[in-house]
Structure formats: structure tokens, C-alpha cells
Amino acid sequence: MPEFFNVLPPADAFEVVRANVAARTEPELIATADALNRVTASEVLSPEVLPAFPRSTMDGYSVRARDTFGASEGMPAYMEVVGKVAMGRAVDVNLATGQTAEAYTGGGLAGGADAVVMVEHTQVVNDTTIEVVRSVAPGENVVQVGEDVRESEPILPAGHVLRPQDIGGLMALGVTEVNVNRRPRVAIVSTGDELVPPSEKPGAGSIRDINTFTISSLVTQAGGVPMPQGLAPDEFEAQREAAVSGIAQADILVFSAGSSVSSRDMTADVIGSLGEPGVLVHGISIRPGKPSIVGVIDGKPVFGLPGNPVSAMVVFGLLVRPTIYLLSGCPEPPEPATVPARLVRDIASQTGREDHVPVKLSRQDGALQADPVFGKSNLIYTLVRSDGMVTVPLDAGGLYAGDEVSVRLY
């Protein structure tokens, strides 16, 4: 049986991709409301200041801070209430010495005021008088003009993945449209004589196609556009035809299955027939997913993922996901969410190999515990029954029950 060649750690395999491809950015103007998870095409500058007027951070009373100096519960400052600053209205109350006006969280301050006394630090004497039992400093409980954002200030860099808070920040400044890069298109070719569509009842020796749909979902989650090319049998010409069609339409080509070294596994040969430079890496020092392929055809990245669904999803996360972000103009993809947990059982491994093991999370005595979900890489429900992955580093040789681990959440 042929040996794998060029076996590399996954981080090094991705660096091969980075060295051979470039971002394929095409800016497009879209509604900010629809821009979640898109990558900014250019730096965004603030068109105005935020806030545009001094705003109270508390319910209470607008005051001139110097009128409260020395106030205490034993010696309160008596102040005349001359009105209120209504929410959403222009300020029409101005303060003289010893005067105050009601203020509301998020609302404006009375004219001449430079601080807000929290309502908890006042006592109502009558309809026109309050006691202030605690002094405030100038600016206390107030957000000043431009304190959040200054006009023309850079607020988002180019190559930034837009998050919910970014959408809100843009809307706060009236930026209702934003320039983003076009989403990379990812062609997906699932190979194997045994595959049938999920809508069909498999016959003897057949199985339903899983990877087209899991990979398509992962592509969408990573900000790409999946372009399934259908099922290709274990025939060179059929697979090559699907690959040629896919790479002509897309920015990335992904094969599912066919990356190993048996007589049925011809992905490497197909990739090698498509153009230069062809296959760059065949074999990655991980489990599951060792028989993976990295190639480049005329500047477009091509991946051969193992057919086993667990392997395919692990390798996708390590190689294809960051490549989608790279082509989107985001050279450093956002890290998946992680949580610390205590390992329940030992995980065996070998030095020189990076293992990725699904785990099920549970909480005991207020602490998270991670229980490995062991199973062969062709069993999709090892992933369905788990909440995330634990990585055993290349040089670790395994992990032990009781170790604190970082769980990469799905």
C-alpha cells in the first residue's frame, strides 16, 4: 500500500495554504442589518459623535456638582426642583444655583448641569424640594459628548468579522449600509459508489450521504456559500468532471472521501490532473483525519477530506474554515468559543500526533466536567452526542482524568 507523504502538523499544513493563496475579495454594499458574520471590505469611520449630547447613566436629578459639595445624610443639601428633562425631547430646563431637575437613564441633562445625583441618594421633602444626602463630582453618572465615539474615528478595521455588537454600534451611528467582501464560494464533491441521497432508502451495501450536508452547514457557519456538486462514483473521469465544474464556479474545492491510499481513493490523482501546483500535502499528523489532502489549483485551494464524518468535520475546522476566512479578507479567523472543564476519563494518544476527541459536558458541584465520547470516526452520533472537542497536543502523549482541559465548542 502506498505511504502518505509530506505528513505535517495541521498548523503547518494551513501555512502551506496561506503561502499559496491570496484573498479573493470583491466588495459589495449591503444592509447593515444583514451583515452579521460578514467581513468588512474597508475601514469604517464614524460619521458623527456618540453620544451627541450629555446623557445620564442613572435615574436621579441633574445638578451643578458644586451645589452638592459637603452634602451628607447628617447635613443634606436642599435643592429646588424646577422641572424634568423628558426622554426624547429637547432640553428646556436651565439650572441656577441650588436648583435641580429630574433626569432619567439615557436621557439628557438640564442646562447648566454637569452631574447626576442618583435617586437613591435623595429624599423628597415636598413637590418642589429634595434633600441630597451624598455629594457628586463633575461628570459623575454622566456620559459626555463623544465619550463613546468621536467623529471620523476609525471604528472597525478592514478584514473584521461583524458581530452582533458591531451591528448595533453601526446602527447607533446611522450607518445602515456597510461595505463587505463577497462570501467565498465552496464547491463540495462527495465521492463513493456506496452513497445515495438522504431521501432514498439505502439498499444493500449503500449508505445515505452525510458529508455534503454537514460540510455545507460548516461552510455557511464559516461565512462561505456552499455549492454542492452532487455525488460522484469511484471513477476517475466522473470525479474529475465534477471537480472541473466545481472549481470553475467556486473559490475553494472540497472533496469528501477518496483521500486515503486504497485503490478506490483517487482524490489525489484527480487534484493532480486539474492544474498547477496540484497536491501540496498528503497526510496530516492528527487523529482522526490523517489521510487528508491540501492542494492548490491556479491559486484556488483544494482539500481532500476523509469520508468518515468525524474526520471530515475535524479537518474542516482545522484547514477549510480558516481558509474561508482567509479568502474573505480576514487573515486571522475568530477563535471558536472554548470553556474550561475537568476531564472525567483518560485519553490515550501518541507523541507526534494531535488527537481531537469529542466530549460531553456536564456540571457537577458547580464545575464543568468533560467526558470523552469515544467511537470510530465513521459514527456521526459520536458528534451528535457531544458538545465540543478536546485537543491532545502533538507532544503530550495523552491526557489524564482530572486534568483541566479547554473544550472547543461546536
C-alpha positions as CSV (number, residue, x, y, z in Angstrom):
1,M,0.0,0.0,0.0
2,P,1.4,3.5,-0.8
3,E,2.6,5.6,2.1
4,F,1.4,9.0,3.0
5,F,3.9,11.7,2.0
6,N,4.6,15.1,3.4
7,V,2.9,14.4,6.7
8,L,2.7,17.7,8.6
9,P,1.1,19.1,11.8
10,P,-2.2,20.8,11.0
11,A,-0.9,24.3,11.7
12,D,1.9,23.7,9.2
13,A,-0.5,22.4,6.7
14,F,-2.5,25.5,6.9
15,E,0.6,27.6,6.5
16,V,1.1,25.8,3.1
17,V,-2.3,27.1,2.1
18,R,-1.5,30.6,3.3
19,A,1.7,30.7,1.3
20,N,0.0,29.7,-1.9
21,V,-3.3,31.5,-2.0
22,A,-4.5,35.1,-1.5
23,A,-7.7,36.8,-0.5
24,R,-10.3,36.9,-3.3
25,T,-12.1,40.0,-2.2
26,E,-14.8,41.7,-4.1
27,P,-16.5,44.5,-2.1
28,E,-20.3,44.8,-2.0
29,L,-22.5,47.2,-0.2
30,I,-25.2,45.5,1.9
31,A,-27.7,46.5,4.6
32,T,-26.0,46.6,8.0
33,A,-29.0,44.6,9.3
34,D,-28.0,41.7,7.1
35,A,-24.2,41.9,7.7
36,L,-23.8,39.6,10.7
37,N,-20.6,37.4,10.3
38,R,-19.6,39.2,7.1
39,V,-16.1,40.6,6.7
40,T,-15.6,44.3,6.3
41,A,-14.0,45.3,2.9
42,S,-12.6,48.6,4.2
43,E,-12.0,50.6,7.4
44,V,-15.2,52.1,8.8
45,L,-15.0,55.7,10.1
46,S,-17.6,57.2,12.4
47,P,-19.8,59.8,10.6
48,E,-20.6,61.6,13.9
49,V,-20.0,61.8,17.6
50,L,-21.7,59.4,20.0
51,P,-23.4,60.4,22.2
52,A,-24.4,63.6,20.6
53,F,-25.5,65.2,23.9
54,P,-24.6,64.6,27.6
55,R,-26.6,61.6,28.8
56,S,-27.5,60.4,32.3
57,T,-26.4,56.9,33.3
58,M,-28.8,56.8,36.2
59,D,-32.3,57.8,37.2
60,G,-32.0,60.8,39.5
61,Y,-31.5,64.6,39.4
62,S,-29.4,66.8,37.2
63,V,-27.3,69.1,39.3
64,R,-24.4,71.5,39.3
65,A,-21.9,69.3,41.2
66,R,-20.6,72.3,43.2
67,D,-24.0,72.7,44.7
68,T,-23.7,69.3,46.4
69,F,-20.2,69.6,47.8
70,G,-20.2,68.6,51.5
71,A,-23.7,67.0,51.4
72,S,-24.2,64.1,53.7
73,E,-27.0,62.3,55.5
74,G,-26.3,64.4,58.6
75,M,-26.1,67.6,56.6
76,P,-28.1,67.3,53.4
77,A,-28.1,69.9,50.6
78,Y,-31.6,71.3,50.0
79,M,-32.3,71.8,46.3
80,E,-35.3,73.3,44.4
81,V,-36.8,71.0,41.8
82,V,-37.6,73.2,38.7
83,G,-38.7,70.6,36.2
84,K,-37.7,67.5,34.4
85,V,-35.8,66.6,31.2
86,A,-38.2,64.4,29.3
87,M,-36.9,61.5,27.3
88,G,-36.6,62.1,23.6
89,R,-37.3,65.8,23.9
90,A,-35.1,68.9,23.6
91,V,-33.8,70.2,26.9
92,D,-35.9,73.2,28.0
93,V,-34.8,73.4,31.7
94,N,-31.9,75.5,32.8
95,L,-30.5,75.4,36.3
96,A,-29.5,78.3,38.6
97,T,-27.6,78.0,41.9
98,G,-29.3,75.5,44.2
99,Q,-31.7,74.1,41.5
100,T,-32.2,70.6,40.1
101,A,-34.3,68.8,37.6
102,E,-35.4,65.2,37.3
103,A,-33.1,63.1,35.0
104,Y,-33.7,59.6,33.5
105,T,-31.3,56.9,32.5
106,G,-30.2,57.5,28.9
107,G,-31.8,61.0,28.8
108,G,-30.3,64.4,28.7
109,L,-29.2,66.8,31.5
110,A,-30.7,70.1,32.3
111,G,-28.9,73.2,31.0
112,G,-26.0,74.1,33.3
113,A,-25.9,70.7,34.9
114,D,-22.6,68.8,35.0
115,A,-23.5,65.7,37.1
116,V,-26.4,63.5,38.2
117,V,-27.3,62.5,41.7
118,M,-28.7,59.0,41.9
119,V,-32.3,58.9,43.1
120,E,-31.2,56.6,45.9
121,H,-29.1,59.5,47.3
122,T,-32.0,61.9,47.6
123,Q,-35.1,62.4,49.8
124,V,-38.2,64.1,48.7
125,V,-39.2,67.0,51.0
126,N,-42.2,68.3,49.0
127,D,-43.3,68.8,45.5
128,T,-40.5,71.4,44.8
129,T,-37.7,70.4,47.2
130,I,-35.4,67.5,47.7
131,E,-32.6,66.7,50.1
132,V,-29.3,65.5,48.5
133,V,-27.5,63.2,51.0
134,R,-24.4,62.5,49.1
135,S,-22.2,64.8,47.0
136,V,-21.2,64.2,43.4
137,A,-18.2,65.2,41.4
138,P,-18.4,67.0,38.0
139,G,-19.2,64.4,35.3
140,E,-20.4,61.8,37.8
141,N,-23.1,59.5,36.4
142,V,-22.9,61.3,33.0
143,V,-21.7,60.1,29.6
144,Q,-20.1,63.1,27.9
145,V,-20.5,64.2,24.2
146,G,-18.2,62.0,22.1
147,E,-17.1,59.8,25.0
148,D,-18.2,56.6,23.2
149,V,-17.0,57.6,19.6
150,R,-15.5,60.7,18.1
151,E,-16.4,62.0,14.6
152,S,-14.1,60.4,11.9
153,E,-12.7,58.0,14.4
154,P,-11.9,54.5,13.0
155,I,-14.5,52.2,14.5
156,L,-14.0,48.9,12.6
157,P,-10.9,47.8,10.6
158,A,-10.9,46.2,7.2
159,G,-11.0,42.4,7.5
160,H,-13.1,42.4,10.6
161,V,-15.8,39.8,11.1
162,L,-19.0,41.6,12.1
163,R,-20.5,40.6,15.4
164,P,-23.9,41.5,16.9
165,Q,-22.4,44.3,18.9
166,D,-20.8,45.7,15.8
167,I,-24.1,45.8,14.0
168,G,-25.6,47.7,17.0
169,G,-22.6,50.1,17.0
170,L,-23.0,50.9,13.3
171,M,-26.8,51.4,13.7
172,A,-26.2,53.8,16.7
173,L,-24.2,56.0,14.2
174,G,-26.8,55.8,11.5
175,V,-24.6,53.5,9.3
176,T,-27.3,51.5,7.7
177,E,-25.2,50.1,4.9
178,V,-21.7,48.7,5.1
179,N,-19.0,47.5,2.6
180,V,-18.2,43.8,3.0
181,N,-16.3,41.3,1.0
182,R,-18.2,38.8,-1.1
183,R,-18.5,35.4,0.6
184,P,-16.2,32.7,-0.8
185,R,-18.0,30.0,-2.8
186,V,-17.1,26.5,-1.8
187,A,-17.8,23.6,-4.2
188,I,-18.3,20.3,-2.5
189,V,-17.9,16.9,-4.2
190,S,-18.9,13.8,-2.3
191,T,-17.5,10.6,-3.7
192,G,-18.3,6.9,-3.3
193,D,-20.2,4.2,-5.0
194,E,-22.0,3.4,-1.8
195,L,-23.6,6.9,-1.4
196,V,-27.3,7.6,-2.0
197,P,-29.2,10.8,-1.3
198,P,-30.7,11.1,2.2
199,S,-34.2,11.0,0.7
200,E,-33.6,7.4,-0.6
201,K,-33.8,4.2,1.4
202,P,-30.3,2.6,1.1
203,G,-30.0,-0.8,-0.5
204,A,-27.6,-3.5,0.5
205,G,-24.1,-2.0,1.0
206,S,-25.3,1.6,0.5
207,I,-25.4,4.5,2.9
208,R,-27.0,7.9,2.9
209,D,-24.8,10.9,2.0
210,I,-24.0,12.8,5.2
211,N,-20.9,14.9,4.4
212,T,-22.5,17.0,1.7
213,F,-24.8,18.4,4.3
214,T,-22.5,18.6,7.3
215,I,-19.8,20.3,5.2
216,S,-22.4,22.7,3.6
217,S,-23.5,23.7,7.1
218,L,-20.0,24.2,8.2
219,V,-19.3,26.3,5.1
220,T,-22.3,28.5,5.9
221,Q,-21.3,28.8,9.5
222,A,-17.8,30.0,8.5
223,G,-19.2,32.7,6.2
224,G,-19.0,30.9,2.9
225,V,-21.5,29.9,0.2
226,P,-21.8,26.1,-0.2
227,M,-22.1,24.8,-3.8
228,P,-22.8,21.0,-3.6
229,Q,-21.8,19.3,-6.9
230,G,-23.7,16.1,-6.3
231,L,-22.5,12.6,-5.8
232,A,-19.6,11.2,-7.8
233,P,-18.9,7.5,-8.1
234,D,-15.5,5.9,-7.6
235,E,-14.5,6.6,-11.2
236,F,-11.7,8.9,-12.2
237,E,-13.4,10.7,-15.1
238,A,-16.7,11.2,-13.1
239,Q,-14.8,12.7,-10.2
240,R,-12.6,14.9,-12.4
241,E,-15.7,16.2,-14.3
242,A,-17.3,17.2,-11.0
243,A,-14.1,18.8,-9.8
244,V,-13.6,20.8,-13.1
245,S,-17.2,22.1,-12.9
246,G,-16.8,22.9,-9.2
247,I,-13.5,24.7,-9.3
248,A,-14.7,26.8,-12.3
249,Q,-17.7,28.1,-10.3
250,A,-16.1,28.4,-6.8
251,D,-13.2,29.8,-4.9
252,I,-12.5,26.6,-2.9
253,L,-13.0,23.0,-3.9
254,V,-13.6,20.3,-1.2
255,F,-13.7,16.6,-1.8
256,S,-15.3,14.3,0.7
257,A,-13.8,10.8,0.8
258,G,-11.2,9.4,-1.5
259,S,-8.2,10.9,0.2
260,S,-6.7,7.7,1.6
261,V,-4.4,5.4,-0.4
262,S,-6.5,2.4,-1.4
263,S,-7.3,1.6,-5.0
264,R,-10.7,3.3,-4.6
265,D,-9.1,6.5,-3.3
266,M,-8.3,8.7,-6.3
267,T,-8.8,12.3,-5.0
268,A,-5.0,13.0,-5.1
269,D,-4.8,11.9,-8.7
270,V,-7.9,13.9,-9.6
271,I,-6.4,17.0,-8.0
272,G,-3.1,16.4,-9.7
273,S,-4.8,16.4,-13.0
274,L,-6.6,19.7,-12.6
275,G,-3.6,22.1,-12.8
276,E,-0.6,23.5,-11.1
277,P,0.8,23.2,-8.5
278,G,-1.6,20.4,-7.6
279,V,-1.2,18.3,-4.4
280,L,1.0,20.1,-1.8
281,V,0.3,18.0,1.4
282,H,-1.0,14.4,1.6
283,G,-1.2,13.3,5.2
284,I,-1.6,15.3,8.4
285,S,-0.4,14.3,11.9
286,I,-3.8,14.2,13.5
287,R,-6.4,11.6,14.6
288,P,-8.9,11.4,13.2
289,G,-8.2,12.8,9.7
290,K,-4.6,11.7,8.9
291,P,-5.4,10.9,5.2
292,S,-6.2,14.5,4.3
293,I,-5.1,16.4,1.2
294,V,-4.2,20.0,0.7
295,G,-3.7,21.3,-2.8
296,V,-3.8,24.5,-4.9
297,I,-5.0,24.8,-8.5
298,D,-4.3,28.0,-10.2
299,G,-4.5,30.0,-7.0
300,K,-7.6,28.2,-5.7
301,P,-7.3,26.0,-2.6
302,V,-8.4,22.4,-2.9
303,F,-9.0,20.0,0.0
304,G,-9.5,16.2,0.2
305,L,-11.3,15.4,3.4
306,P,-11.7,11.9,4.7
307,G,-15.1,10.3,4.1
308,N,-15.7,9.5,7.8
309,P,-17.9,12.3,9.1
310,V,-16.0,12.9,12.4
311,S,-12.7,13.1,10.5
312,A,-14.2,15.4,7.8
313,M,-15.5,17.8,10.4
314,V,-12.3,17.9,12.4
315,V,-10.2,18.6,9.3
316,F,-12.7,21.1,8.1
317,G,-12.3,23.1,11.3
318,L,-8.5,23.0,11.1
319,L,-8.0,23.7,7.4
320,V,-11.1,24.7,5.4
321,R,-12.6,27.1,8.0
322,P,-9.6,29.3,8.3
323,T,-9.1,29.2,4.5
324,I,-12.7,30.5,4.0
325,Y,-11.9,33.4,6.3
326,L,-8.5,34.0,4.6
327,L,-10.2,34.3,1.2
328,S,-12.8,36.6,2.8
329,G,-10.1,39.1,3.6
330,C,-9.8,38.0,7.3
331,P,-6.3,36.6,7.8
332,E,-6.9,35.6,11.4
333,P,-10.3,33.9,11.8
334,P,-12.2,34.3,15.1
335,E,-11.3,31.6,17.5
336,P,-14.1,29.1,18.3
337,A,-15.6,29.5,21.7
338,T,-14.0,27.4,24.4
339,V,-14.8,26.6,28.1
340,P,-12.5,25.1,30.7
341,A,-13.6,21.7,32.1
342,R,-12.2,18.8,34.2
343,L,-11.6,15.6,32.2
344,V,-13.5,12.6,33.5
345,R,-11.5,9.8,31.9
346,D,-8.1,9.3,30.5
347,I,-7.5,10.0,26.7
348,A,-4.7,7.9,25.2
349,S,-2.6,9.3,22.5
350,Q,0.8,9.1,20.8
351,T,3.6,11.6,20.9
352,G,3.9,13.3,17.5
353,R,0.2,13.1,16.7
354,E,-2.5,15.7,17.5
355,D,-5.7,14.0,18.7
356,H,-9.2,15.6,18.6
357,V,-11.7,13.9,20.9
358,P,-15.4,14.7,21.2
359,V,-16.6,15.3,24.8
360,K,-19.9,15.6,26.5
361,L,-20.1,18.4,29.0
362,S,-21.9,18.2,32.4
363,R,-21.9,20.2,35.6
364,Q,-21.1,18.7,39.0
365,D,-20.8,20.7,42.2
366,G,-20.8,23.9,40.1
367,A,-17.9,22.8,37.9
368,L,-17.9,21.7,34.2
369,Q,-16.8,18.2,33.5
370,A,-15.7,16.8,30.1
371,D,-16.5,13.1,29.4
372,P,-14.8,11.8,26.3
373,V,-17.2,10.3,23.7
374,F,-15.1,7.5,22.2
375,G,-16.1,6.0,18.9
376,K,-14.9,5.2,15.5
377,S,-14.7,8.2,13.1
378,N,-17.4,6.9,10.8
379,L,-20.0,7.2,13.6
380,I,-21.8,10.6,13.2
381,Y,-23.6,10.2,16.5
382,T,-20.3,10.5,18.4
383,L,-20.6,14.1,17.4
384,V,-24.3,14.4,17.9
385,R,-23.9,13.2,21.5
386,S,-21.1,15.5,22.3
387,D,-20.8,19.3,22.9
388,G,-17.3,20.0,21.7
389,M,-13.8,18.8,21.2
390,V,-10.7,18.4,23.3
391,T,-7.3,18.6,21.6
392,V,-4.4,16.4,22.8
393,P,-1.3,18.3,21.7
394,L,1.4,16.8,19.5
395,D,3.9,16.3,22.3
396,A,1.5,15.4,25.1
397,G,1.3,11.6,24.7
398,G,-2.2,11.7,26.2
399,L,-4.4,13.4,28.9
400,Y,-5.4,12.1,32.3
401,A,-8.6,12.1,34.3
402,G,-8.6,15.1,36.5
403,D,-6.7,17.3,34.0
404,E,-8.2,20.7,33.3
405,V,-8.8,20.9,29.5
406,S,-10.1,23.5,27.1
407,V,-13.2,22.4,25.3
408,R,-13.7,23.8,21.8
409,L,-17.5,24.2,21.5
410,Y,-19.2,23.3,18.3
